Amino acid sequence: MKVTVDEEKCCGAGTCVLLAPDVFDQREDDGIVILLEERPGEEHHKIVREAASVCPGVAISVSEDA
């Protein structure tokens, strides 16, 4: 799995951080997403997919490449 984020689309809701704090964080000044782990471990895959699906800005993309 590879995760990418589009900072331009991020609205700073923070749902991704609440769901997967080992993979996502937010900038303190404006709340925009920070990707901590581009290739998270398998134990995080399900929750990262959920974070991407509930992102209100559709700022998180997940590809299932090896």
Backbone as a chain_set.jsonl record, in Angstrom:
{"seq": "MKVTVDEEKCCGAGTCVLLAPDVFDQREDDGIVILLEERPGEEHHKIVREAASVCPGVAISVSEDA", "coords": {"N": [[0.838, -1.18, 0.0], [0.475, 2.199, -0.83], [0.376, 5.498, 0.265], [-0.831, 8.704, -0.5], [-1.124, 12.247, -0.136], [-3.035, 15.169, -0.828], [-2.347, 18.26, -0.23], [-3.584, 20.587, -1.05], [-6.253, 19.949, -1.307], [-6.99, 19.321, 1.249], [-9.009, 20.021, 4.038], [-8.559, 20.286, 6.672], [-10.001, 18.885, 8.61], [-9.257, 16.75, 10.257], [-10.017, 14.116, 10.666], [-8.604, 11.949, 9.642], [-6.322, 11.911, 11.252], [-7.41, 11.331, 13.74], [-8.33, 8.745, 13.255], [-6.046, 7.322, 12.311], [-3.423, 7.904, 13.782], [-0.753, 7.144, 13.673], [-0.078, 7.306, 11.082], [-0.955, 9.693, 9.97], [-0.751, 13.248, 10.575], [-1.278, 16.644, 11.676], [-0.568, 19.967, 10.572], [0.373, 22.447, 12.861], [-0.203, 25.185, 12.538], [-2.257, 25.523, 10.581], [-3.753, 23.198, 10.384], [-3.571, 21.465, 8.232], [-3.116, 18.329, 6.619], [-0.426, 16.087, 7.4], [1.59, 13.667, 6.082], [2.804, 10.94, 7.663], [3.668, 8.371, 7.227], [4.339, 6.958, 4.34], [4.227, 4.393, 3.314], [2.514, 2.518, 5.047], [2.528, -0.069, 7.591], [1.096, -3.366, 7.298], [-0.736, -3.746, 9.341], [-1.997, -1.328, 9.558], [-3.44, -0.898, 7.255], [-6.283, -1.304, 6.88], [-7.486, 0.734, 8.472], [-6.356, 3.001, 7.332], [-7.449, 2.933, 4.773], [-10.085, 3.402, 5.529], [-9.828, 5.997, 6.608], [-9.187, 7.395, 4.272], [-11.572, 7.04, 2.87], [-13.437, 8.484, 4.368], [-12.546, 11.055, 4.346], [-13.316, 14.42, 4.164], [-12.393, 16.254, 2.293], [-11.443, 14.735, 0.262], [-8.73, 14.215, 0.116], [-6.89, 12.215, 0.501], [-5.206, 9.571, -0.996], [-5.054, 6.151, -1.846], [-3.068, 3.592, -3.001], [-2.844, 0.257, -4.058], [-0.436, -0.959, -4.654], [2.422, -3.15, -4.565]], "CA": [[0.0, 0.0, 0.0], [1.149, 3.498, -0.847], [-0.557, 6.573, 0.6], [-0.441, 10.06, -0.885], [-2.084, 13.266, 0.285], [-3.051, 16.41, -1.602], [-2.525, 19.34, 0.745], [-4.487, 21.601, -1.607], [-7.631, 19.498, -1.088], [-7.22, 19.114, 2.682], [-9.757, 21.096, 4.701], [-8.143, 20.343, 8.069], [-10.995, 18.298, 9.517], [-8.533, 15.95, 11.237], [-10.554, 12.769, 10.808], [-7.529, 10.99, 9.363], [-5.444, 11.864, 12.43], [-8.144, 10.621, 14.78], [-8.402, 7.328, 12.905], [-4.737, 6.693, 12.098], [-2.407, 8.863, 14.217], [0.593, 6.678, 13.325], [0.123, 7.529, 9.649], [-1.273, 11.087, 9.646], [-0.705, 14.298, 11.591], [-1.722, 17.927, 11.138], [0.275, 21.127, 10.867], [-0.2, 23.214, 13.971], [-0.666, 26.523, 12.16], [-3.485, 25.563, 9.783], [-4.47, 21.929, 10.433], [-3.433, 20.685, 6.998], [-2.589, 16.983, 6.845], [0.985, 15.72, 7.207], [1.711, 12.226, 5.931], [3.936, 10.45, 8.449], [4.092, 7.054, 6.762], [3.881, 6.765, 2.962], [3.962, 2.964, 3.135], [2.235, 1.996, 6.389], [2.517, -1.511, 7.772], [-0.165, -4.04, 6.996], [-1.664, -3.582, 10.458], [-2.672, -0.033, 9.411], [-4.096, -0.793, 5.947], [-7.744, -1.165, 6.972], [-7.855, 2.042, 9.02], [-5.948, 4.019, 6.358], [-8.504, 2.93, 3.748], [-11.246, 4.075, 6.118], [-9.511, 7.428, 6.68], [-9.306, 7.928, 2.908], [-12.973, 7.033, 2.442], [-14.233, 9.475, 5.096], [-11.926, 12.385, 4.229], [-14.273, 15.324, 3.523], [-11.762, 16.95, 1.178], [-10.952, 13.715, -0.677], [-7.314, 14.57, 0.0], [-6.059, 11.037, 0.723], [-5.287, 8.539, -2.026], [-4.412, 4.901, -1.476], [-2.873, 2.636, -4.088], [-2.595, -1.068, -3.499], [0.764, -1.561, -5.24], [3.236, -3.921, -3.605]], "C": [[0.881, 1.24, 0.0], [0.089, 4.576, -0.632], [0.018, 7.892, 0.097], [-1.524, 11.017, -0.381], [-1.93, 14.495, -0.605], [-3.368, 17.541, -0.626], [-3.493, 20.402, 0.255], [-5.956, 21.24, -1.366], [-7.988, 19.39, 0.391], [-7.938, 20.314, 3.288], [-9.461, 21.157, 6.196], [-9.121, 19.752, 9.059], [-10.354, 17.415, 10.586], [-9.048, 14.54, 11.444], [-9.472, 11.715, 10.594], [-6.609, 10.825, 10.575], [-6.12, 11.108, 13.57], [-8.17, 9.118, 14.518], [-7.032, 6.651, 12.879], [-3.6, 7.646, 12.486], [-0.965, 8.42, 13.959], [0.936, 6.974, 11.876], [-0.06, 8.999, 9.277], [-1.085, 12.0, 10.854], [-1.22, 15.562, 10.924], [-0.725, 19.012, 11.5], [-0.41, 21.953, 11.942], [-0.805, 24.531, 13.523], [-1.988, 26.542, 11.413], [-4.251, 24.242, 9.735], [-4.366, 21.054, 9.205], [-2.704, 19.378, 7.303], [-1.084, 16.889, 6.574], [1.003, 14.201, 7.131], [2.973, 11.772, 6.645], [4.519, 9.162, 7.872], [3.508, 6.794, 5.379], [3.511, 5.313, 2.682], [3.727, 2.326, 4.517], [2.25, 0.471, 6.424], [1.13, -2.082, 7.564], [-1.199, -3.873, 8.109], [-2.444, -2.272, 10.388], [-3.523, 0.064, 8.136], [-5.603, -0.54, 6.052], [-8.138, 0.237, 7.447], [-7.442, 3.18, 8.083], [-6.968, 4.086, 5.223], [-9.75, 3.644, 4.268], [-11.019, 5.584, 6.186], [-9.659, 8.081, 5.302], [-10.775, 8.031, 2.494], [-13.824, 8.086, 3.148], [-13.659, 10.891, 5.016], [-12.869, 13.342, 3.5], [-13.686, 16.079, 2.333], [-11.265, 16.027, 0.074], [-9.468, 13.957, -0.95], [-6.365, 13.387, 0.134], [-6.292, 10.029, -0.382], [-4.498, 7.326, -1.564], [-4.279, 4.05, -2.728], [-2.413, 1.33, -3.475], [-1.376, -1.738, -4.113], [1.604, -2.235, -4.146], [4.355, -3.113, -3.007]], "O": [[1.88, 1.326, 0.715], [-0.963, 4.563, -1.271], [1.209, 8.16, 0.253], [-2.684, 10.639, -0.225], [-0.836, 14.813, -1.07], [-4.522, 17.746, -0.25], [-4.156, 21.053, 1.063], [-6.803, 22.124, -1.237], [-9.167, 19.371, 0.743], [-7.542, 21.462, 3.087], [-10.037, 21.977, 6.911], [-9.073, 20.088, 10.242], [-10.858, 17.341, 11.706], [-8.555, 13.832, 12.322], [-9.438, 10.704, 11.295], [-6.172, 9.715, 10.88], [-5.475, 10.336, 14.279], [-8.046, 8.316, 15.444], [-6.881, 5.532, 13.371], [-2.889, 8.143, 11.613], [-0.049, 9.241, 14.022], [2.1, 6.904, 11.481], [0.607, 9.496, 8.369], [-1.24, 11.579, 12.001], [-1.56, 15.551, 9.741], [-0.118, 18.995, 12.571], [-1.628, 22.13, 11.925], [-1.822, 24.958, 14.071], [-2.773, 27.475, 11.582], [-5.305, 24.174, 9.102], [-5.006, 20.005, 9.137], [-1.797, 19.333, 8.133], [-0.552, 17.518, 5.659], [0.486, 13.525, 8.022], [4.08, 12.169, 6.28], [5.712, 8.895, 8.01], [2.333, 6.452, 5.249], [2.595, 5.036, 1.908], [4.615, 1.685, 5.078], [2.015, -0.189, 5.412], [0.126, -1.374, 7.645], [-2.402, -3.861, 7.846], [-3.447, -2.115, 11.084], [-4.258, 1.038, 7.971], [-6.132, 0.345, 5.38], [-9.035, 0.854, 6.872], [-8.107, 4.215, 8.044], [-7.313, 5.174, 4.762], [-10.393, 4.398, 3.537], [-11.915, 6.362, 5.86], [-10.191, 9.184, 5.184], [-11.173, 8.996, 1.843], [-14.826, 8.538, 2.595], [-14.241, 11.824, 5.569], [-13.195, 13.109, 2.336], [-14.432, 16.499, 1.449], [-10.728, 16.488, -0.933], [-9.015, 13.91, -2.093], [-5.164, 13.531, -0.094], [-7.432, 9.669, -0.676], [-3.425, 7.448, -0.973], [-5.26, 3.813, -3.432], [-1.677, 1.316, -2.488], [-1.282, -2.965, -4.098], [1.49, -1.912, -2.964], [5.117, -3.627, -2.188]]}, "num_chains": 1, "name": "protein.A"}
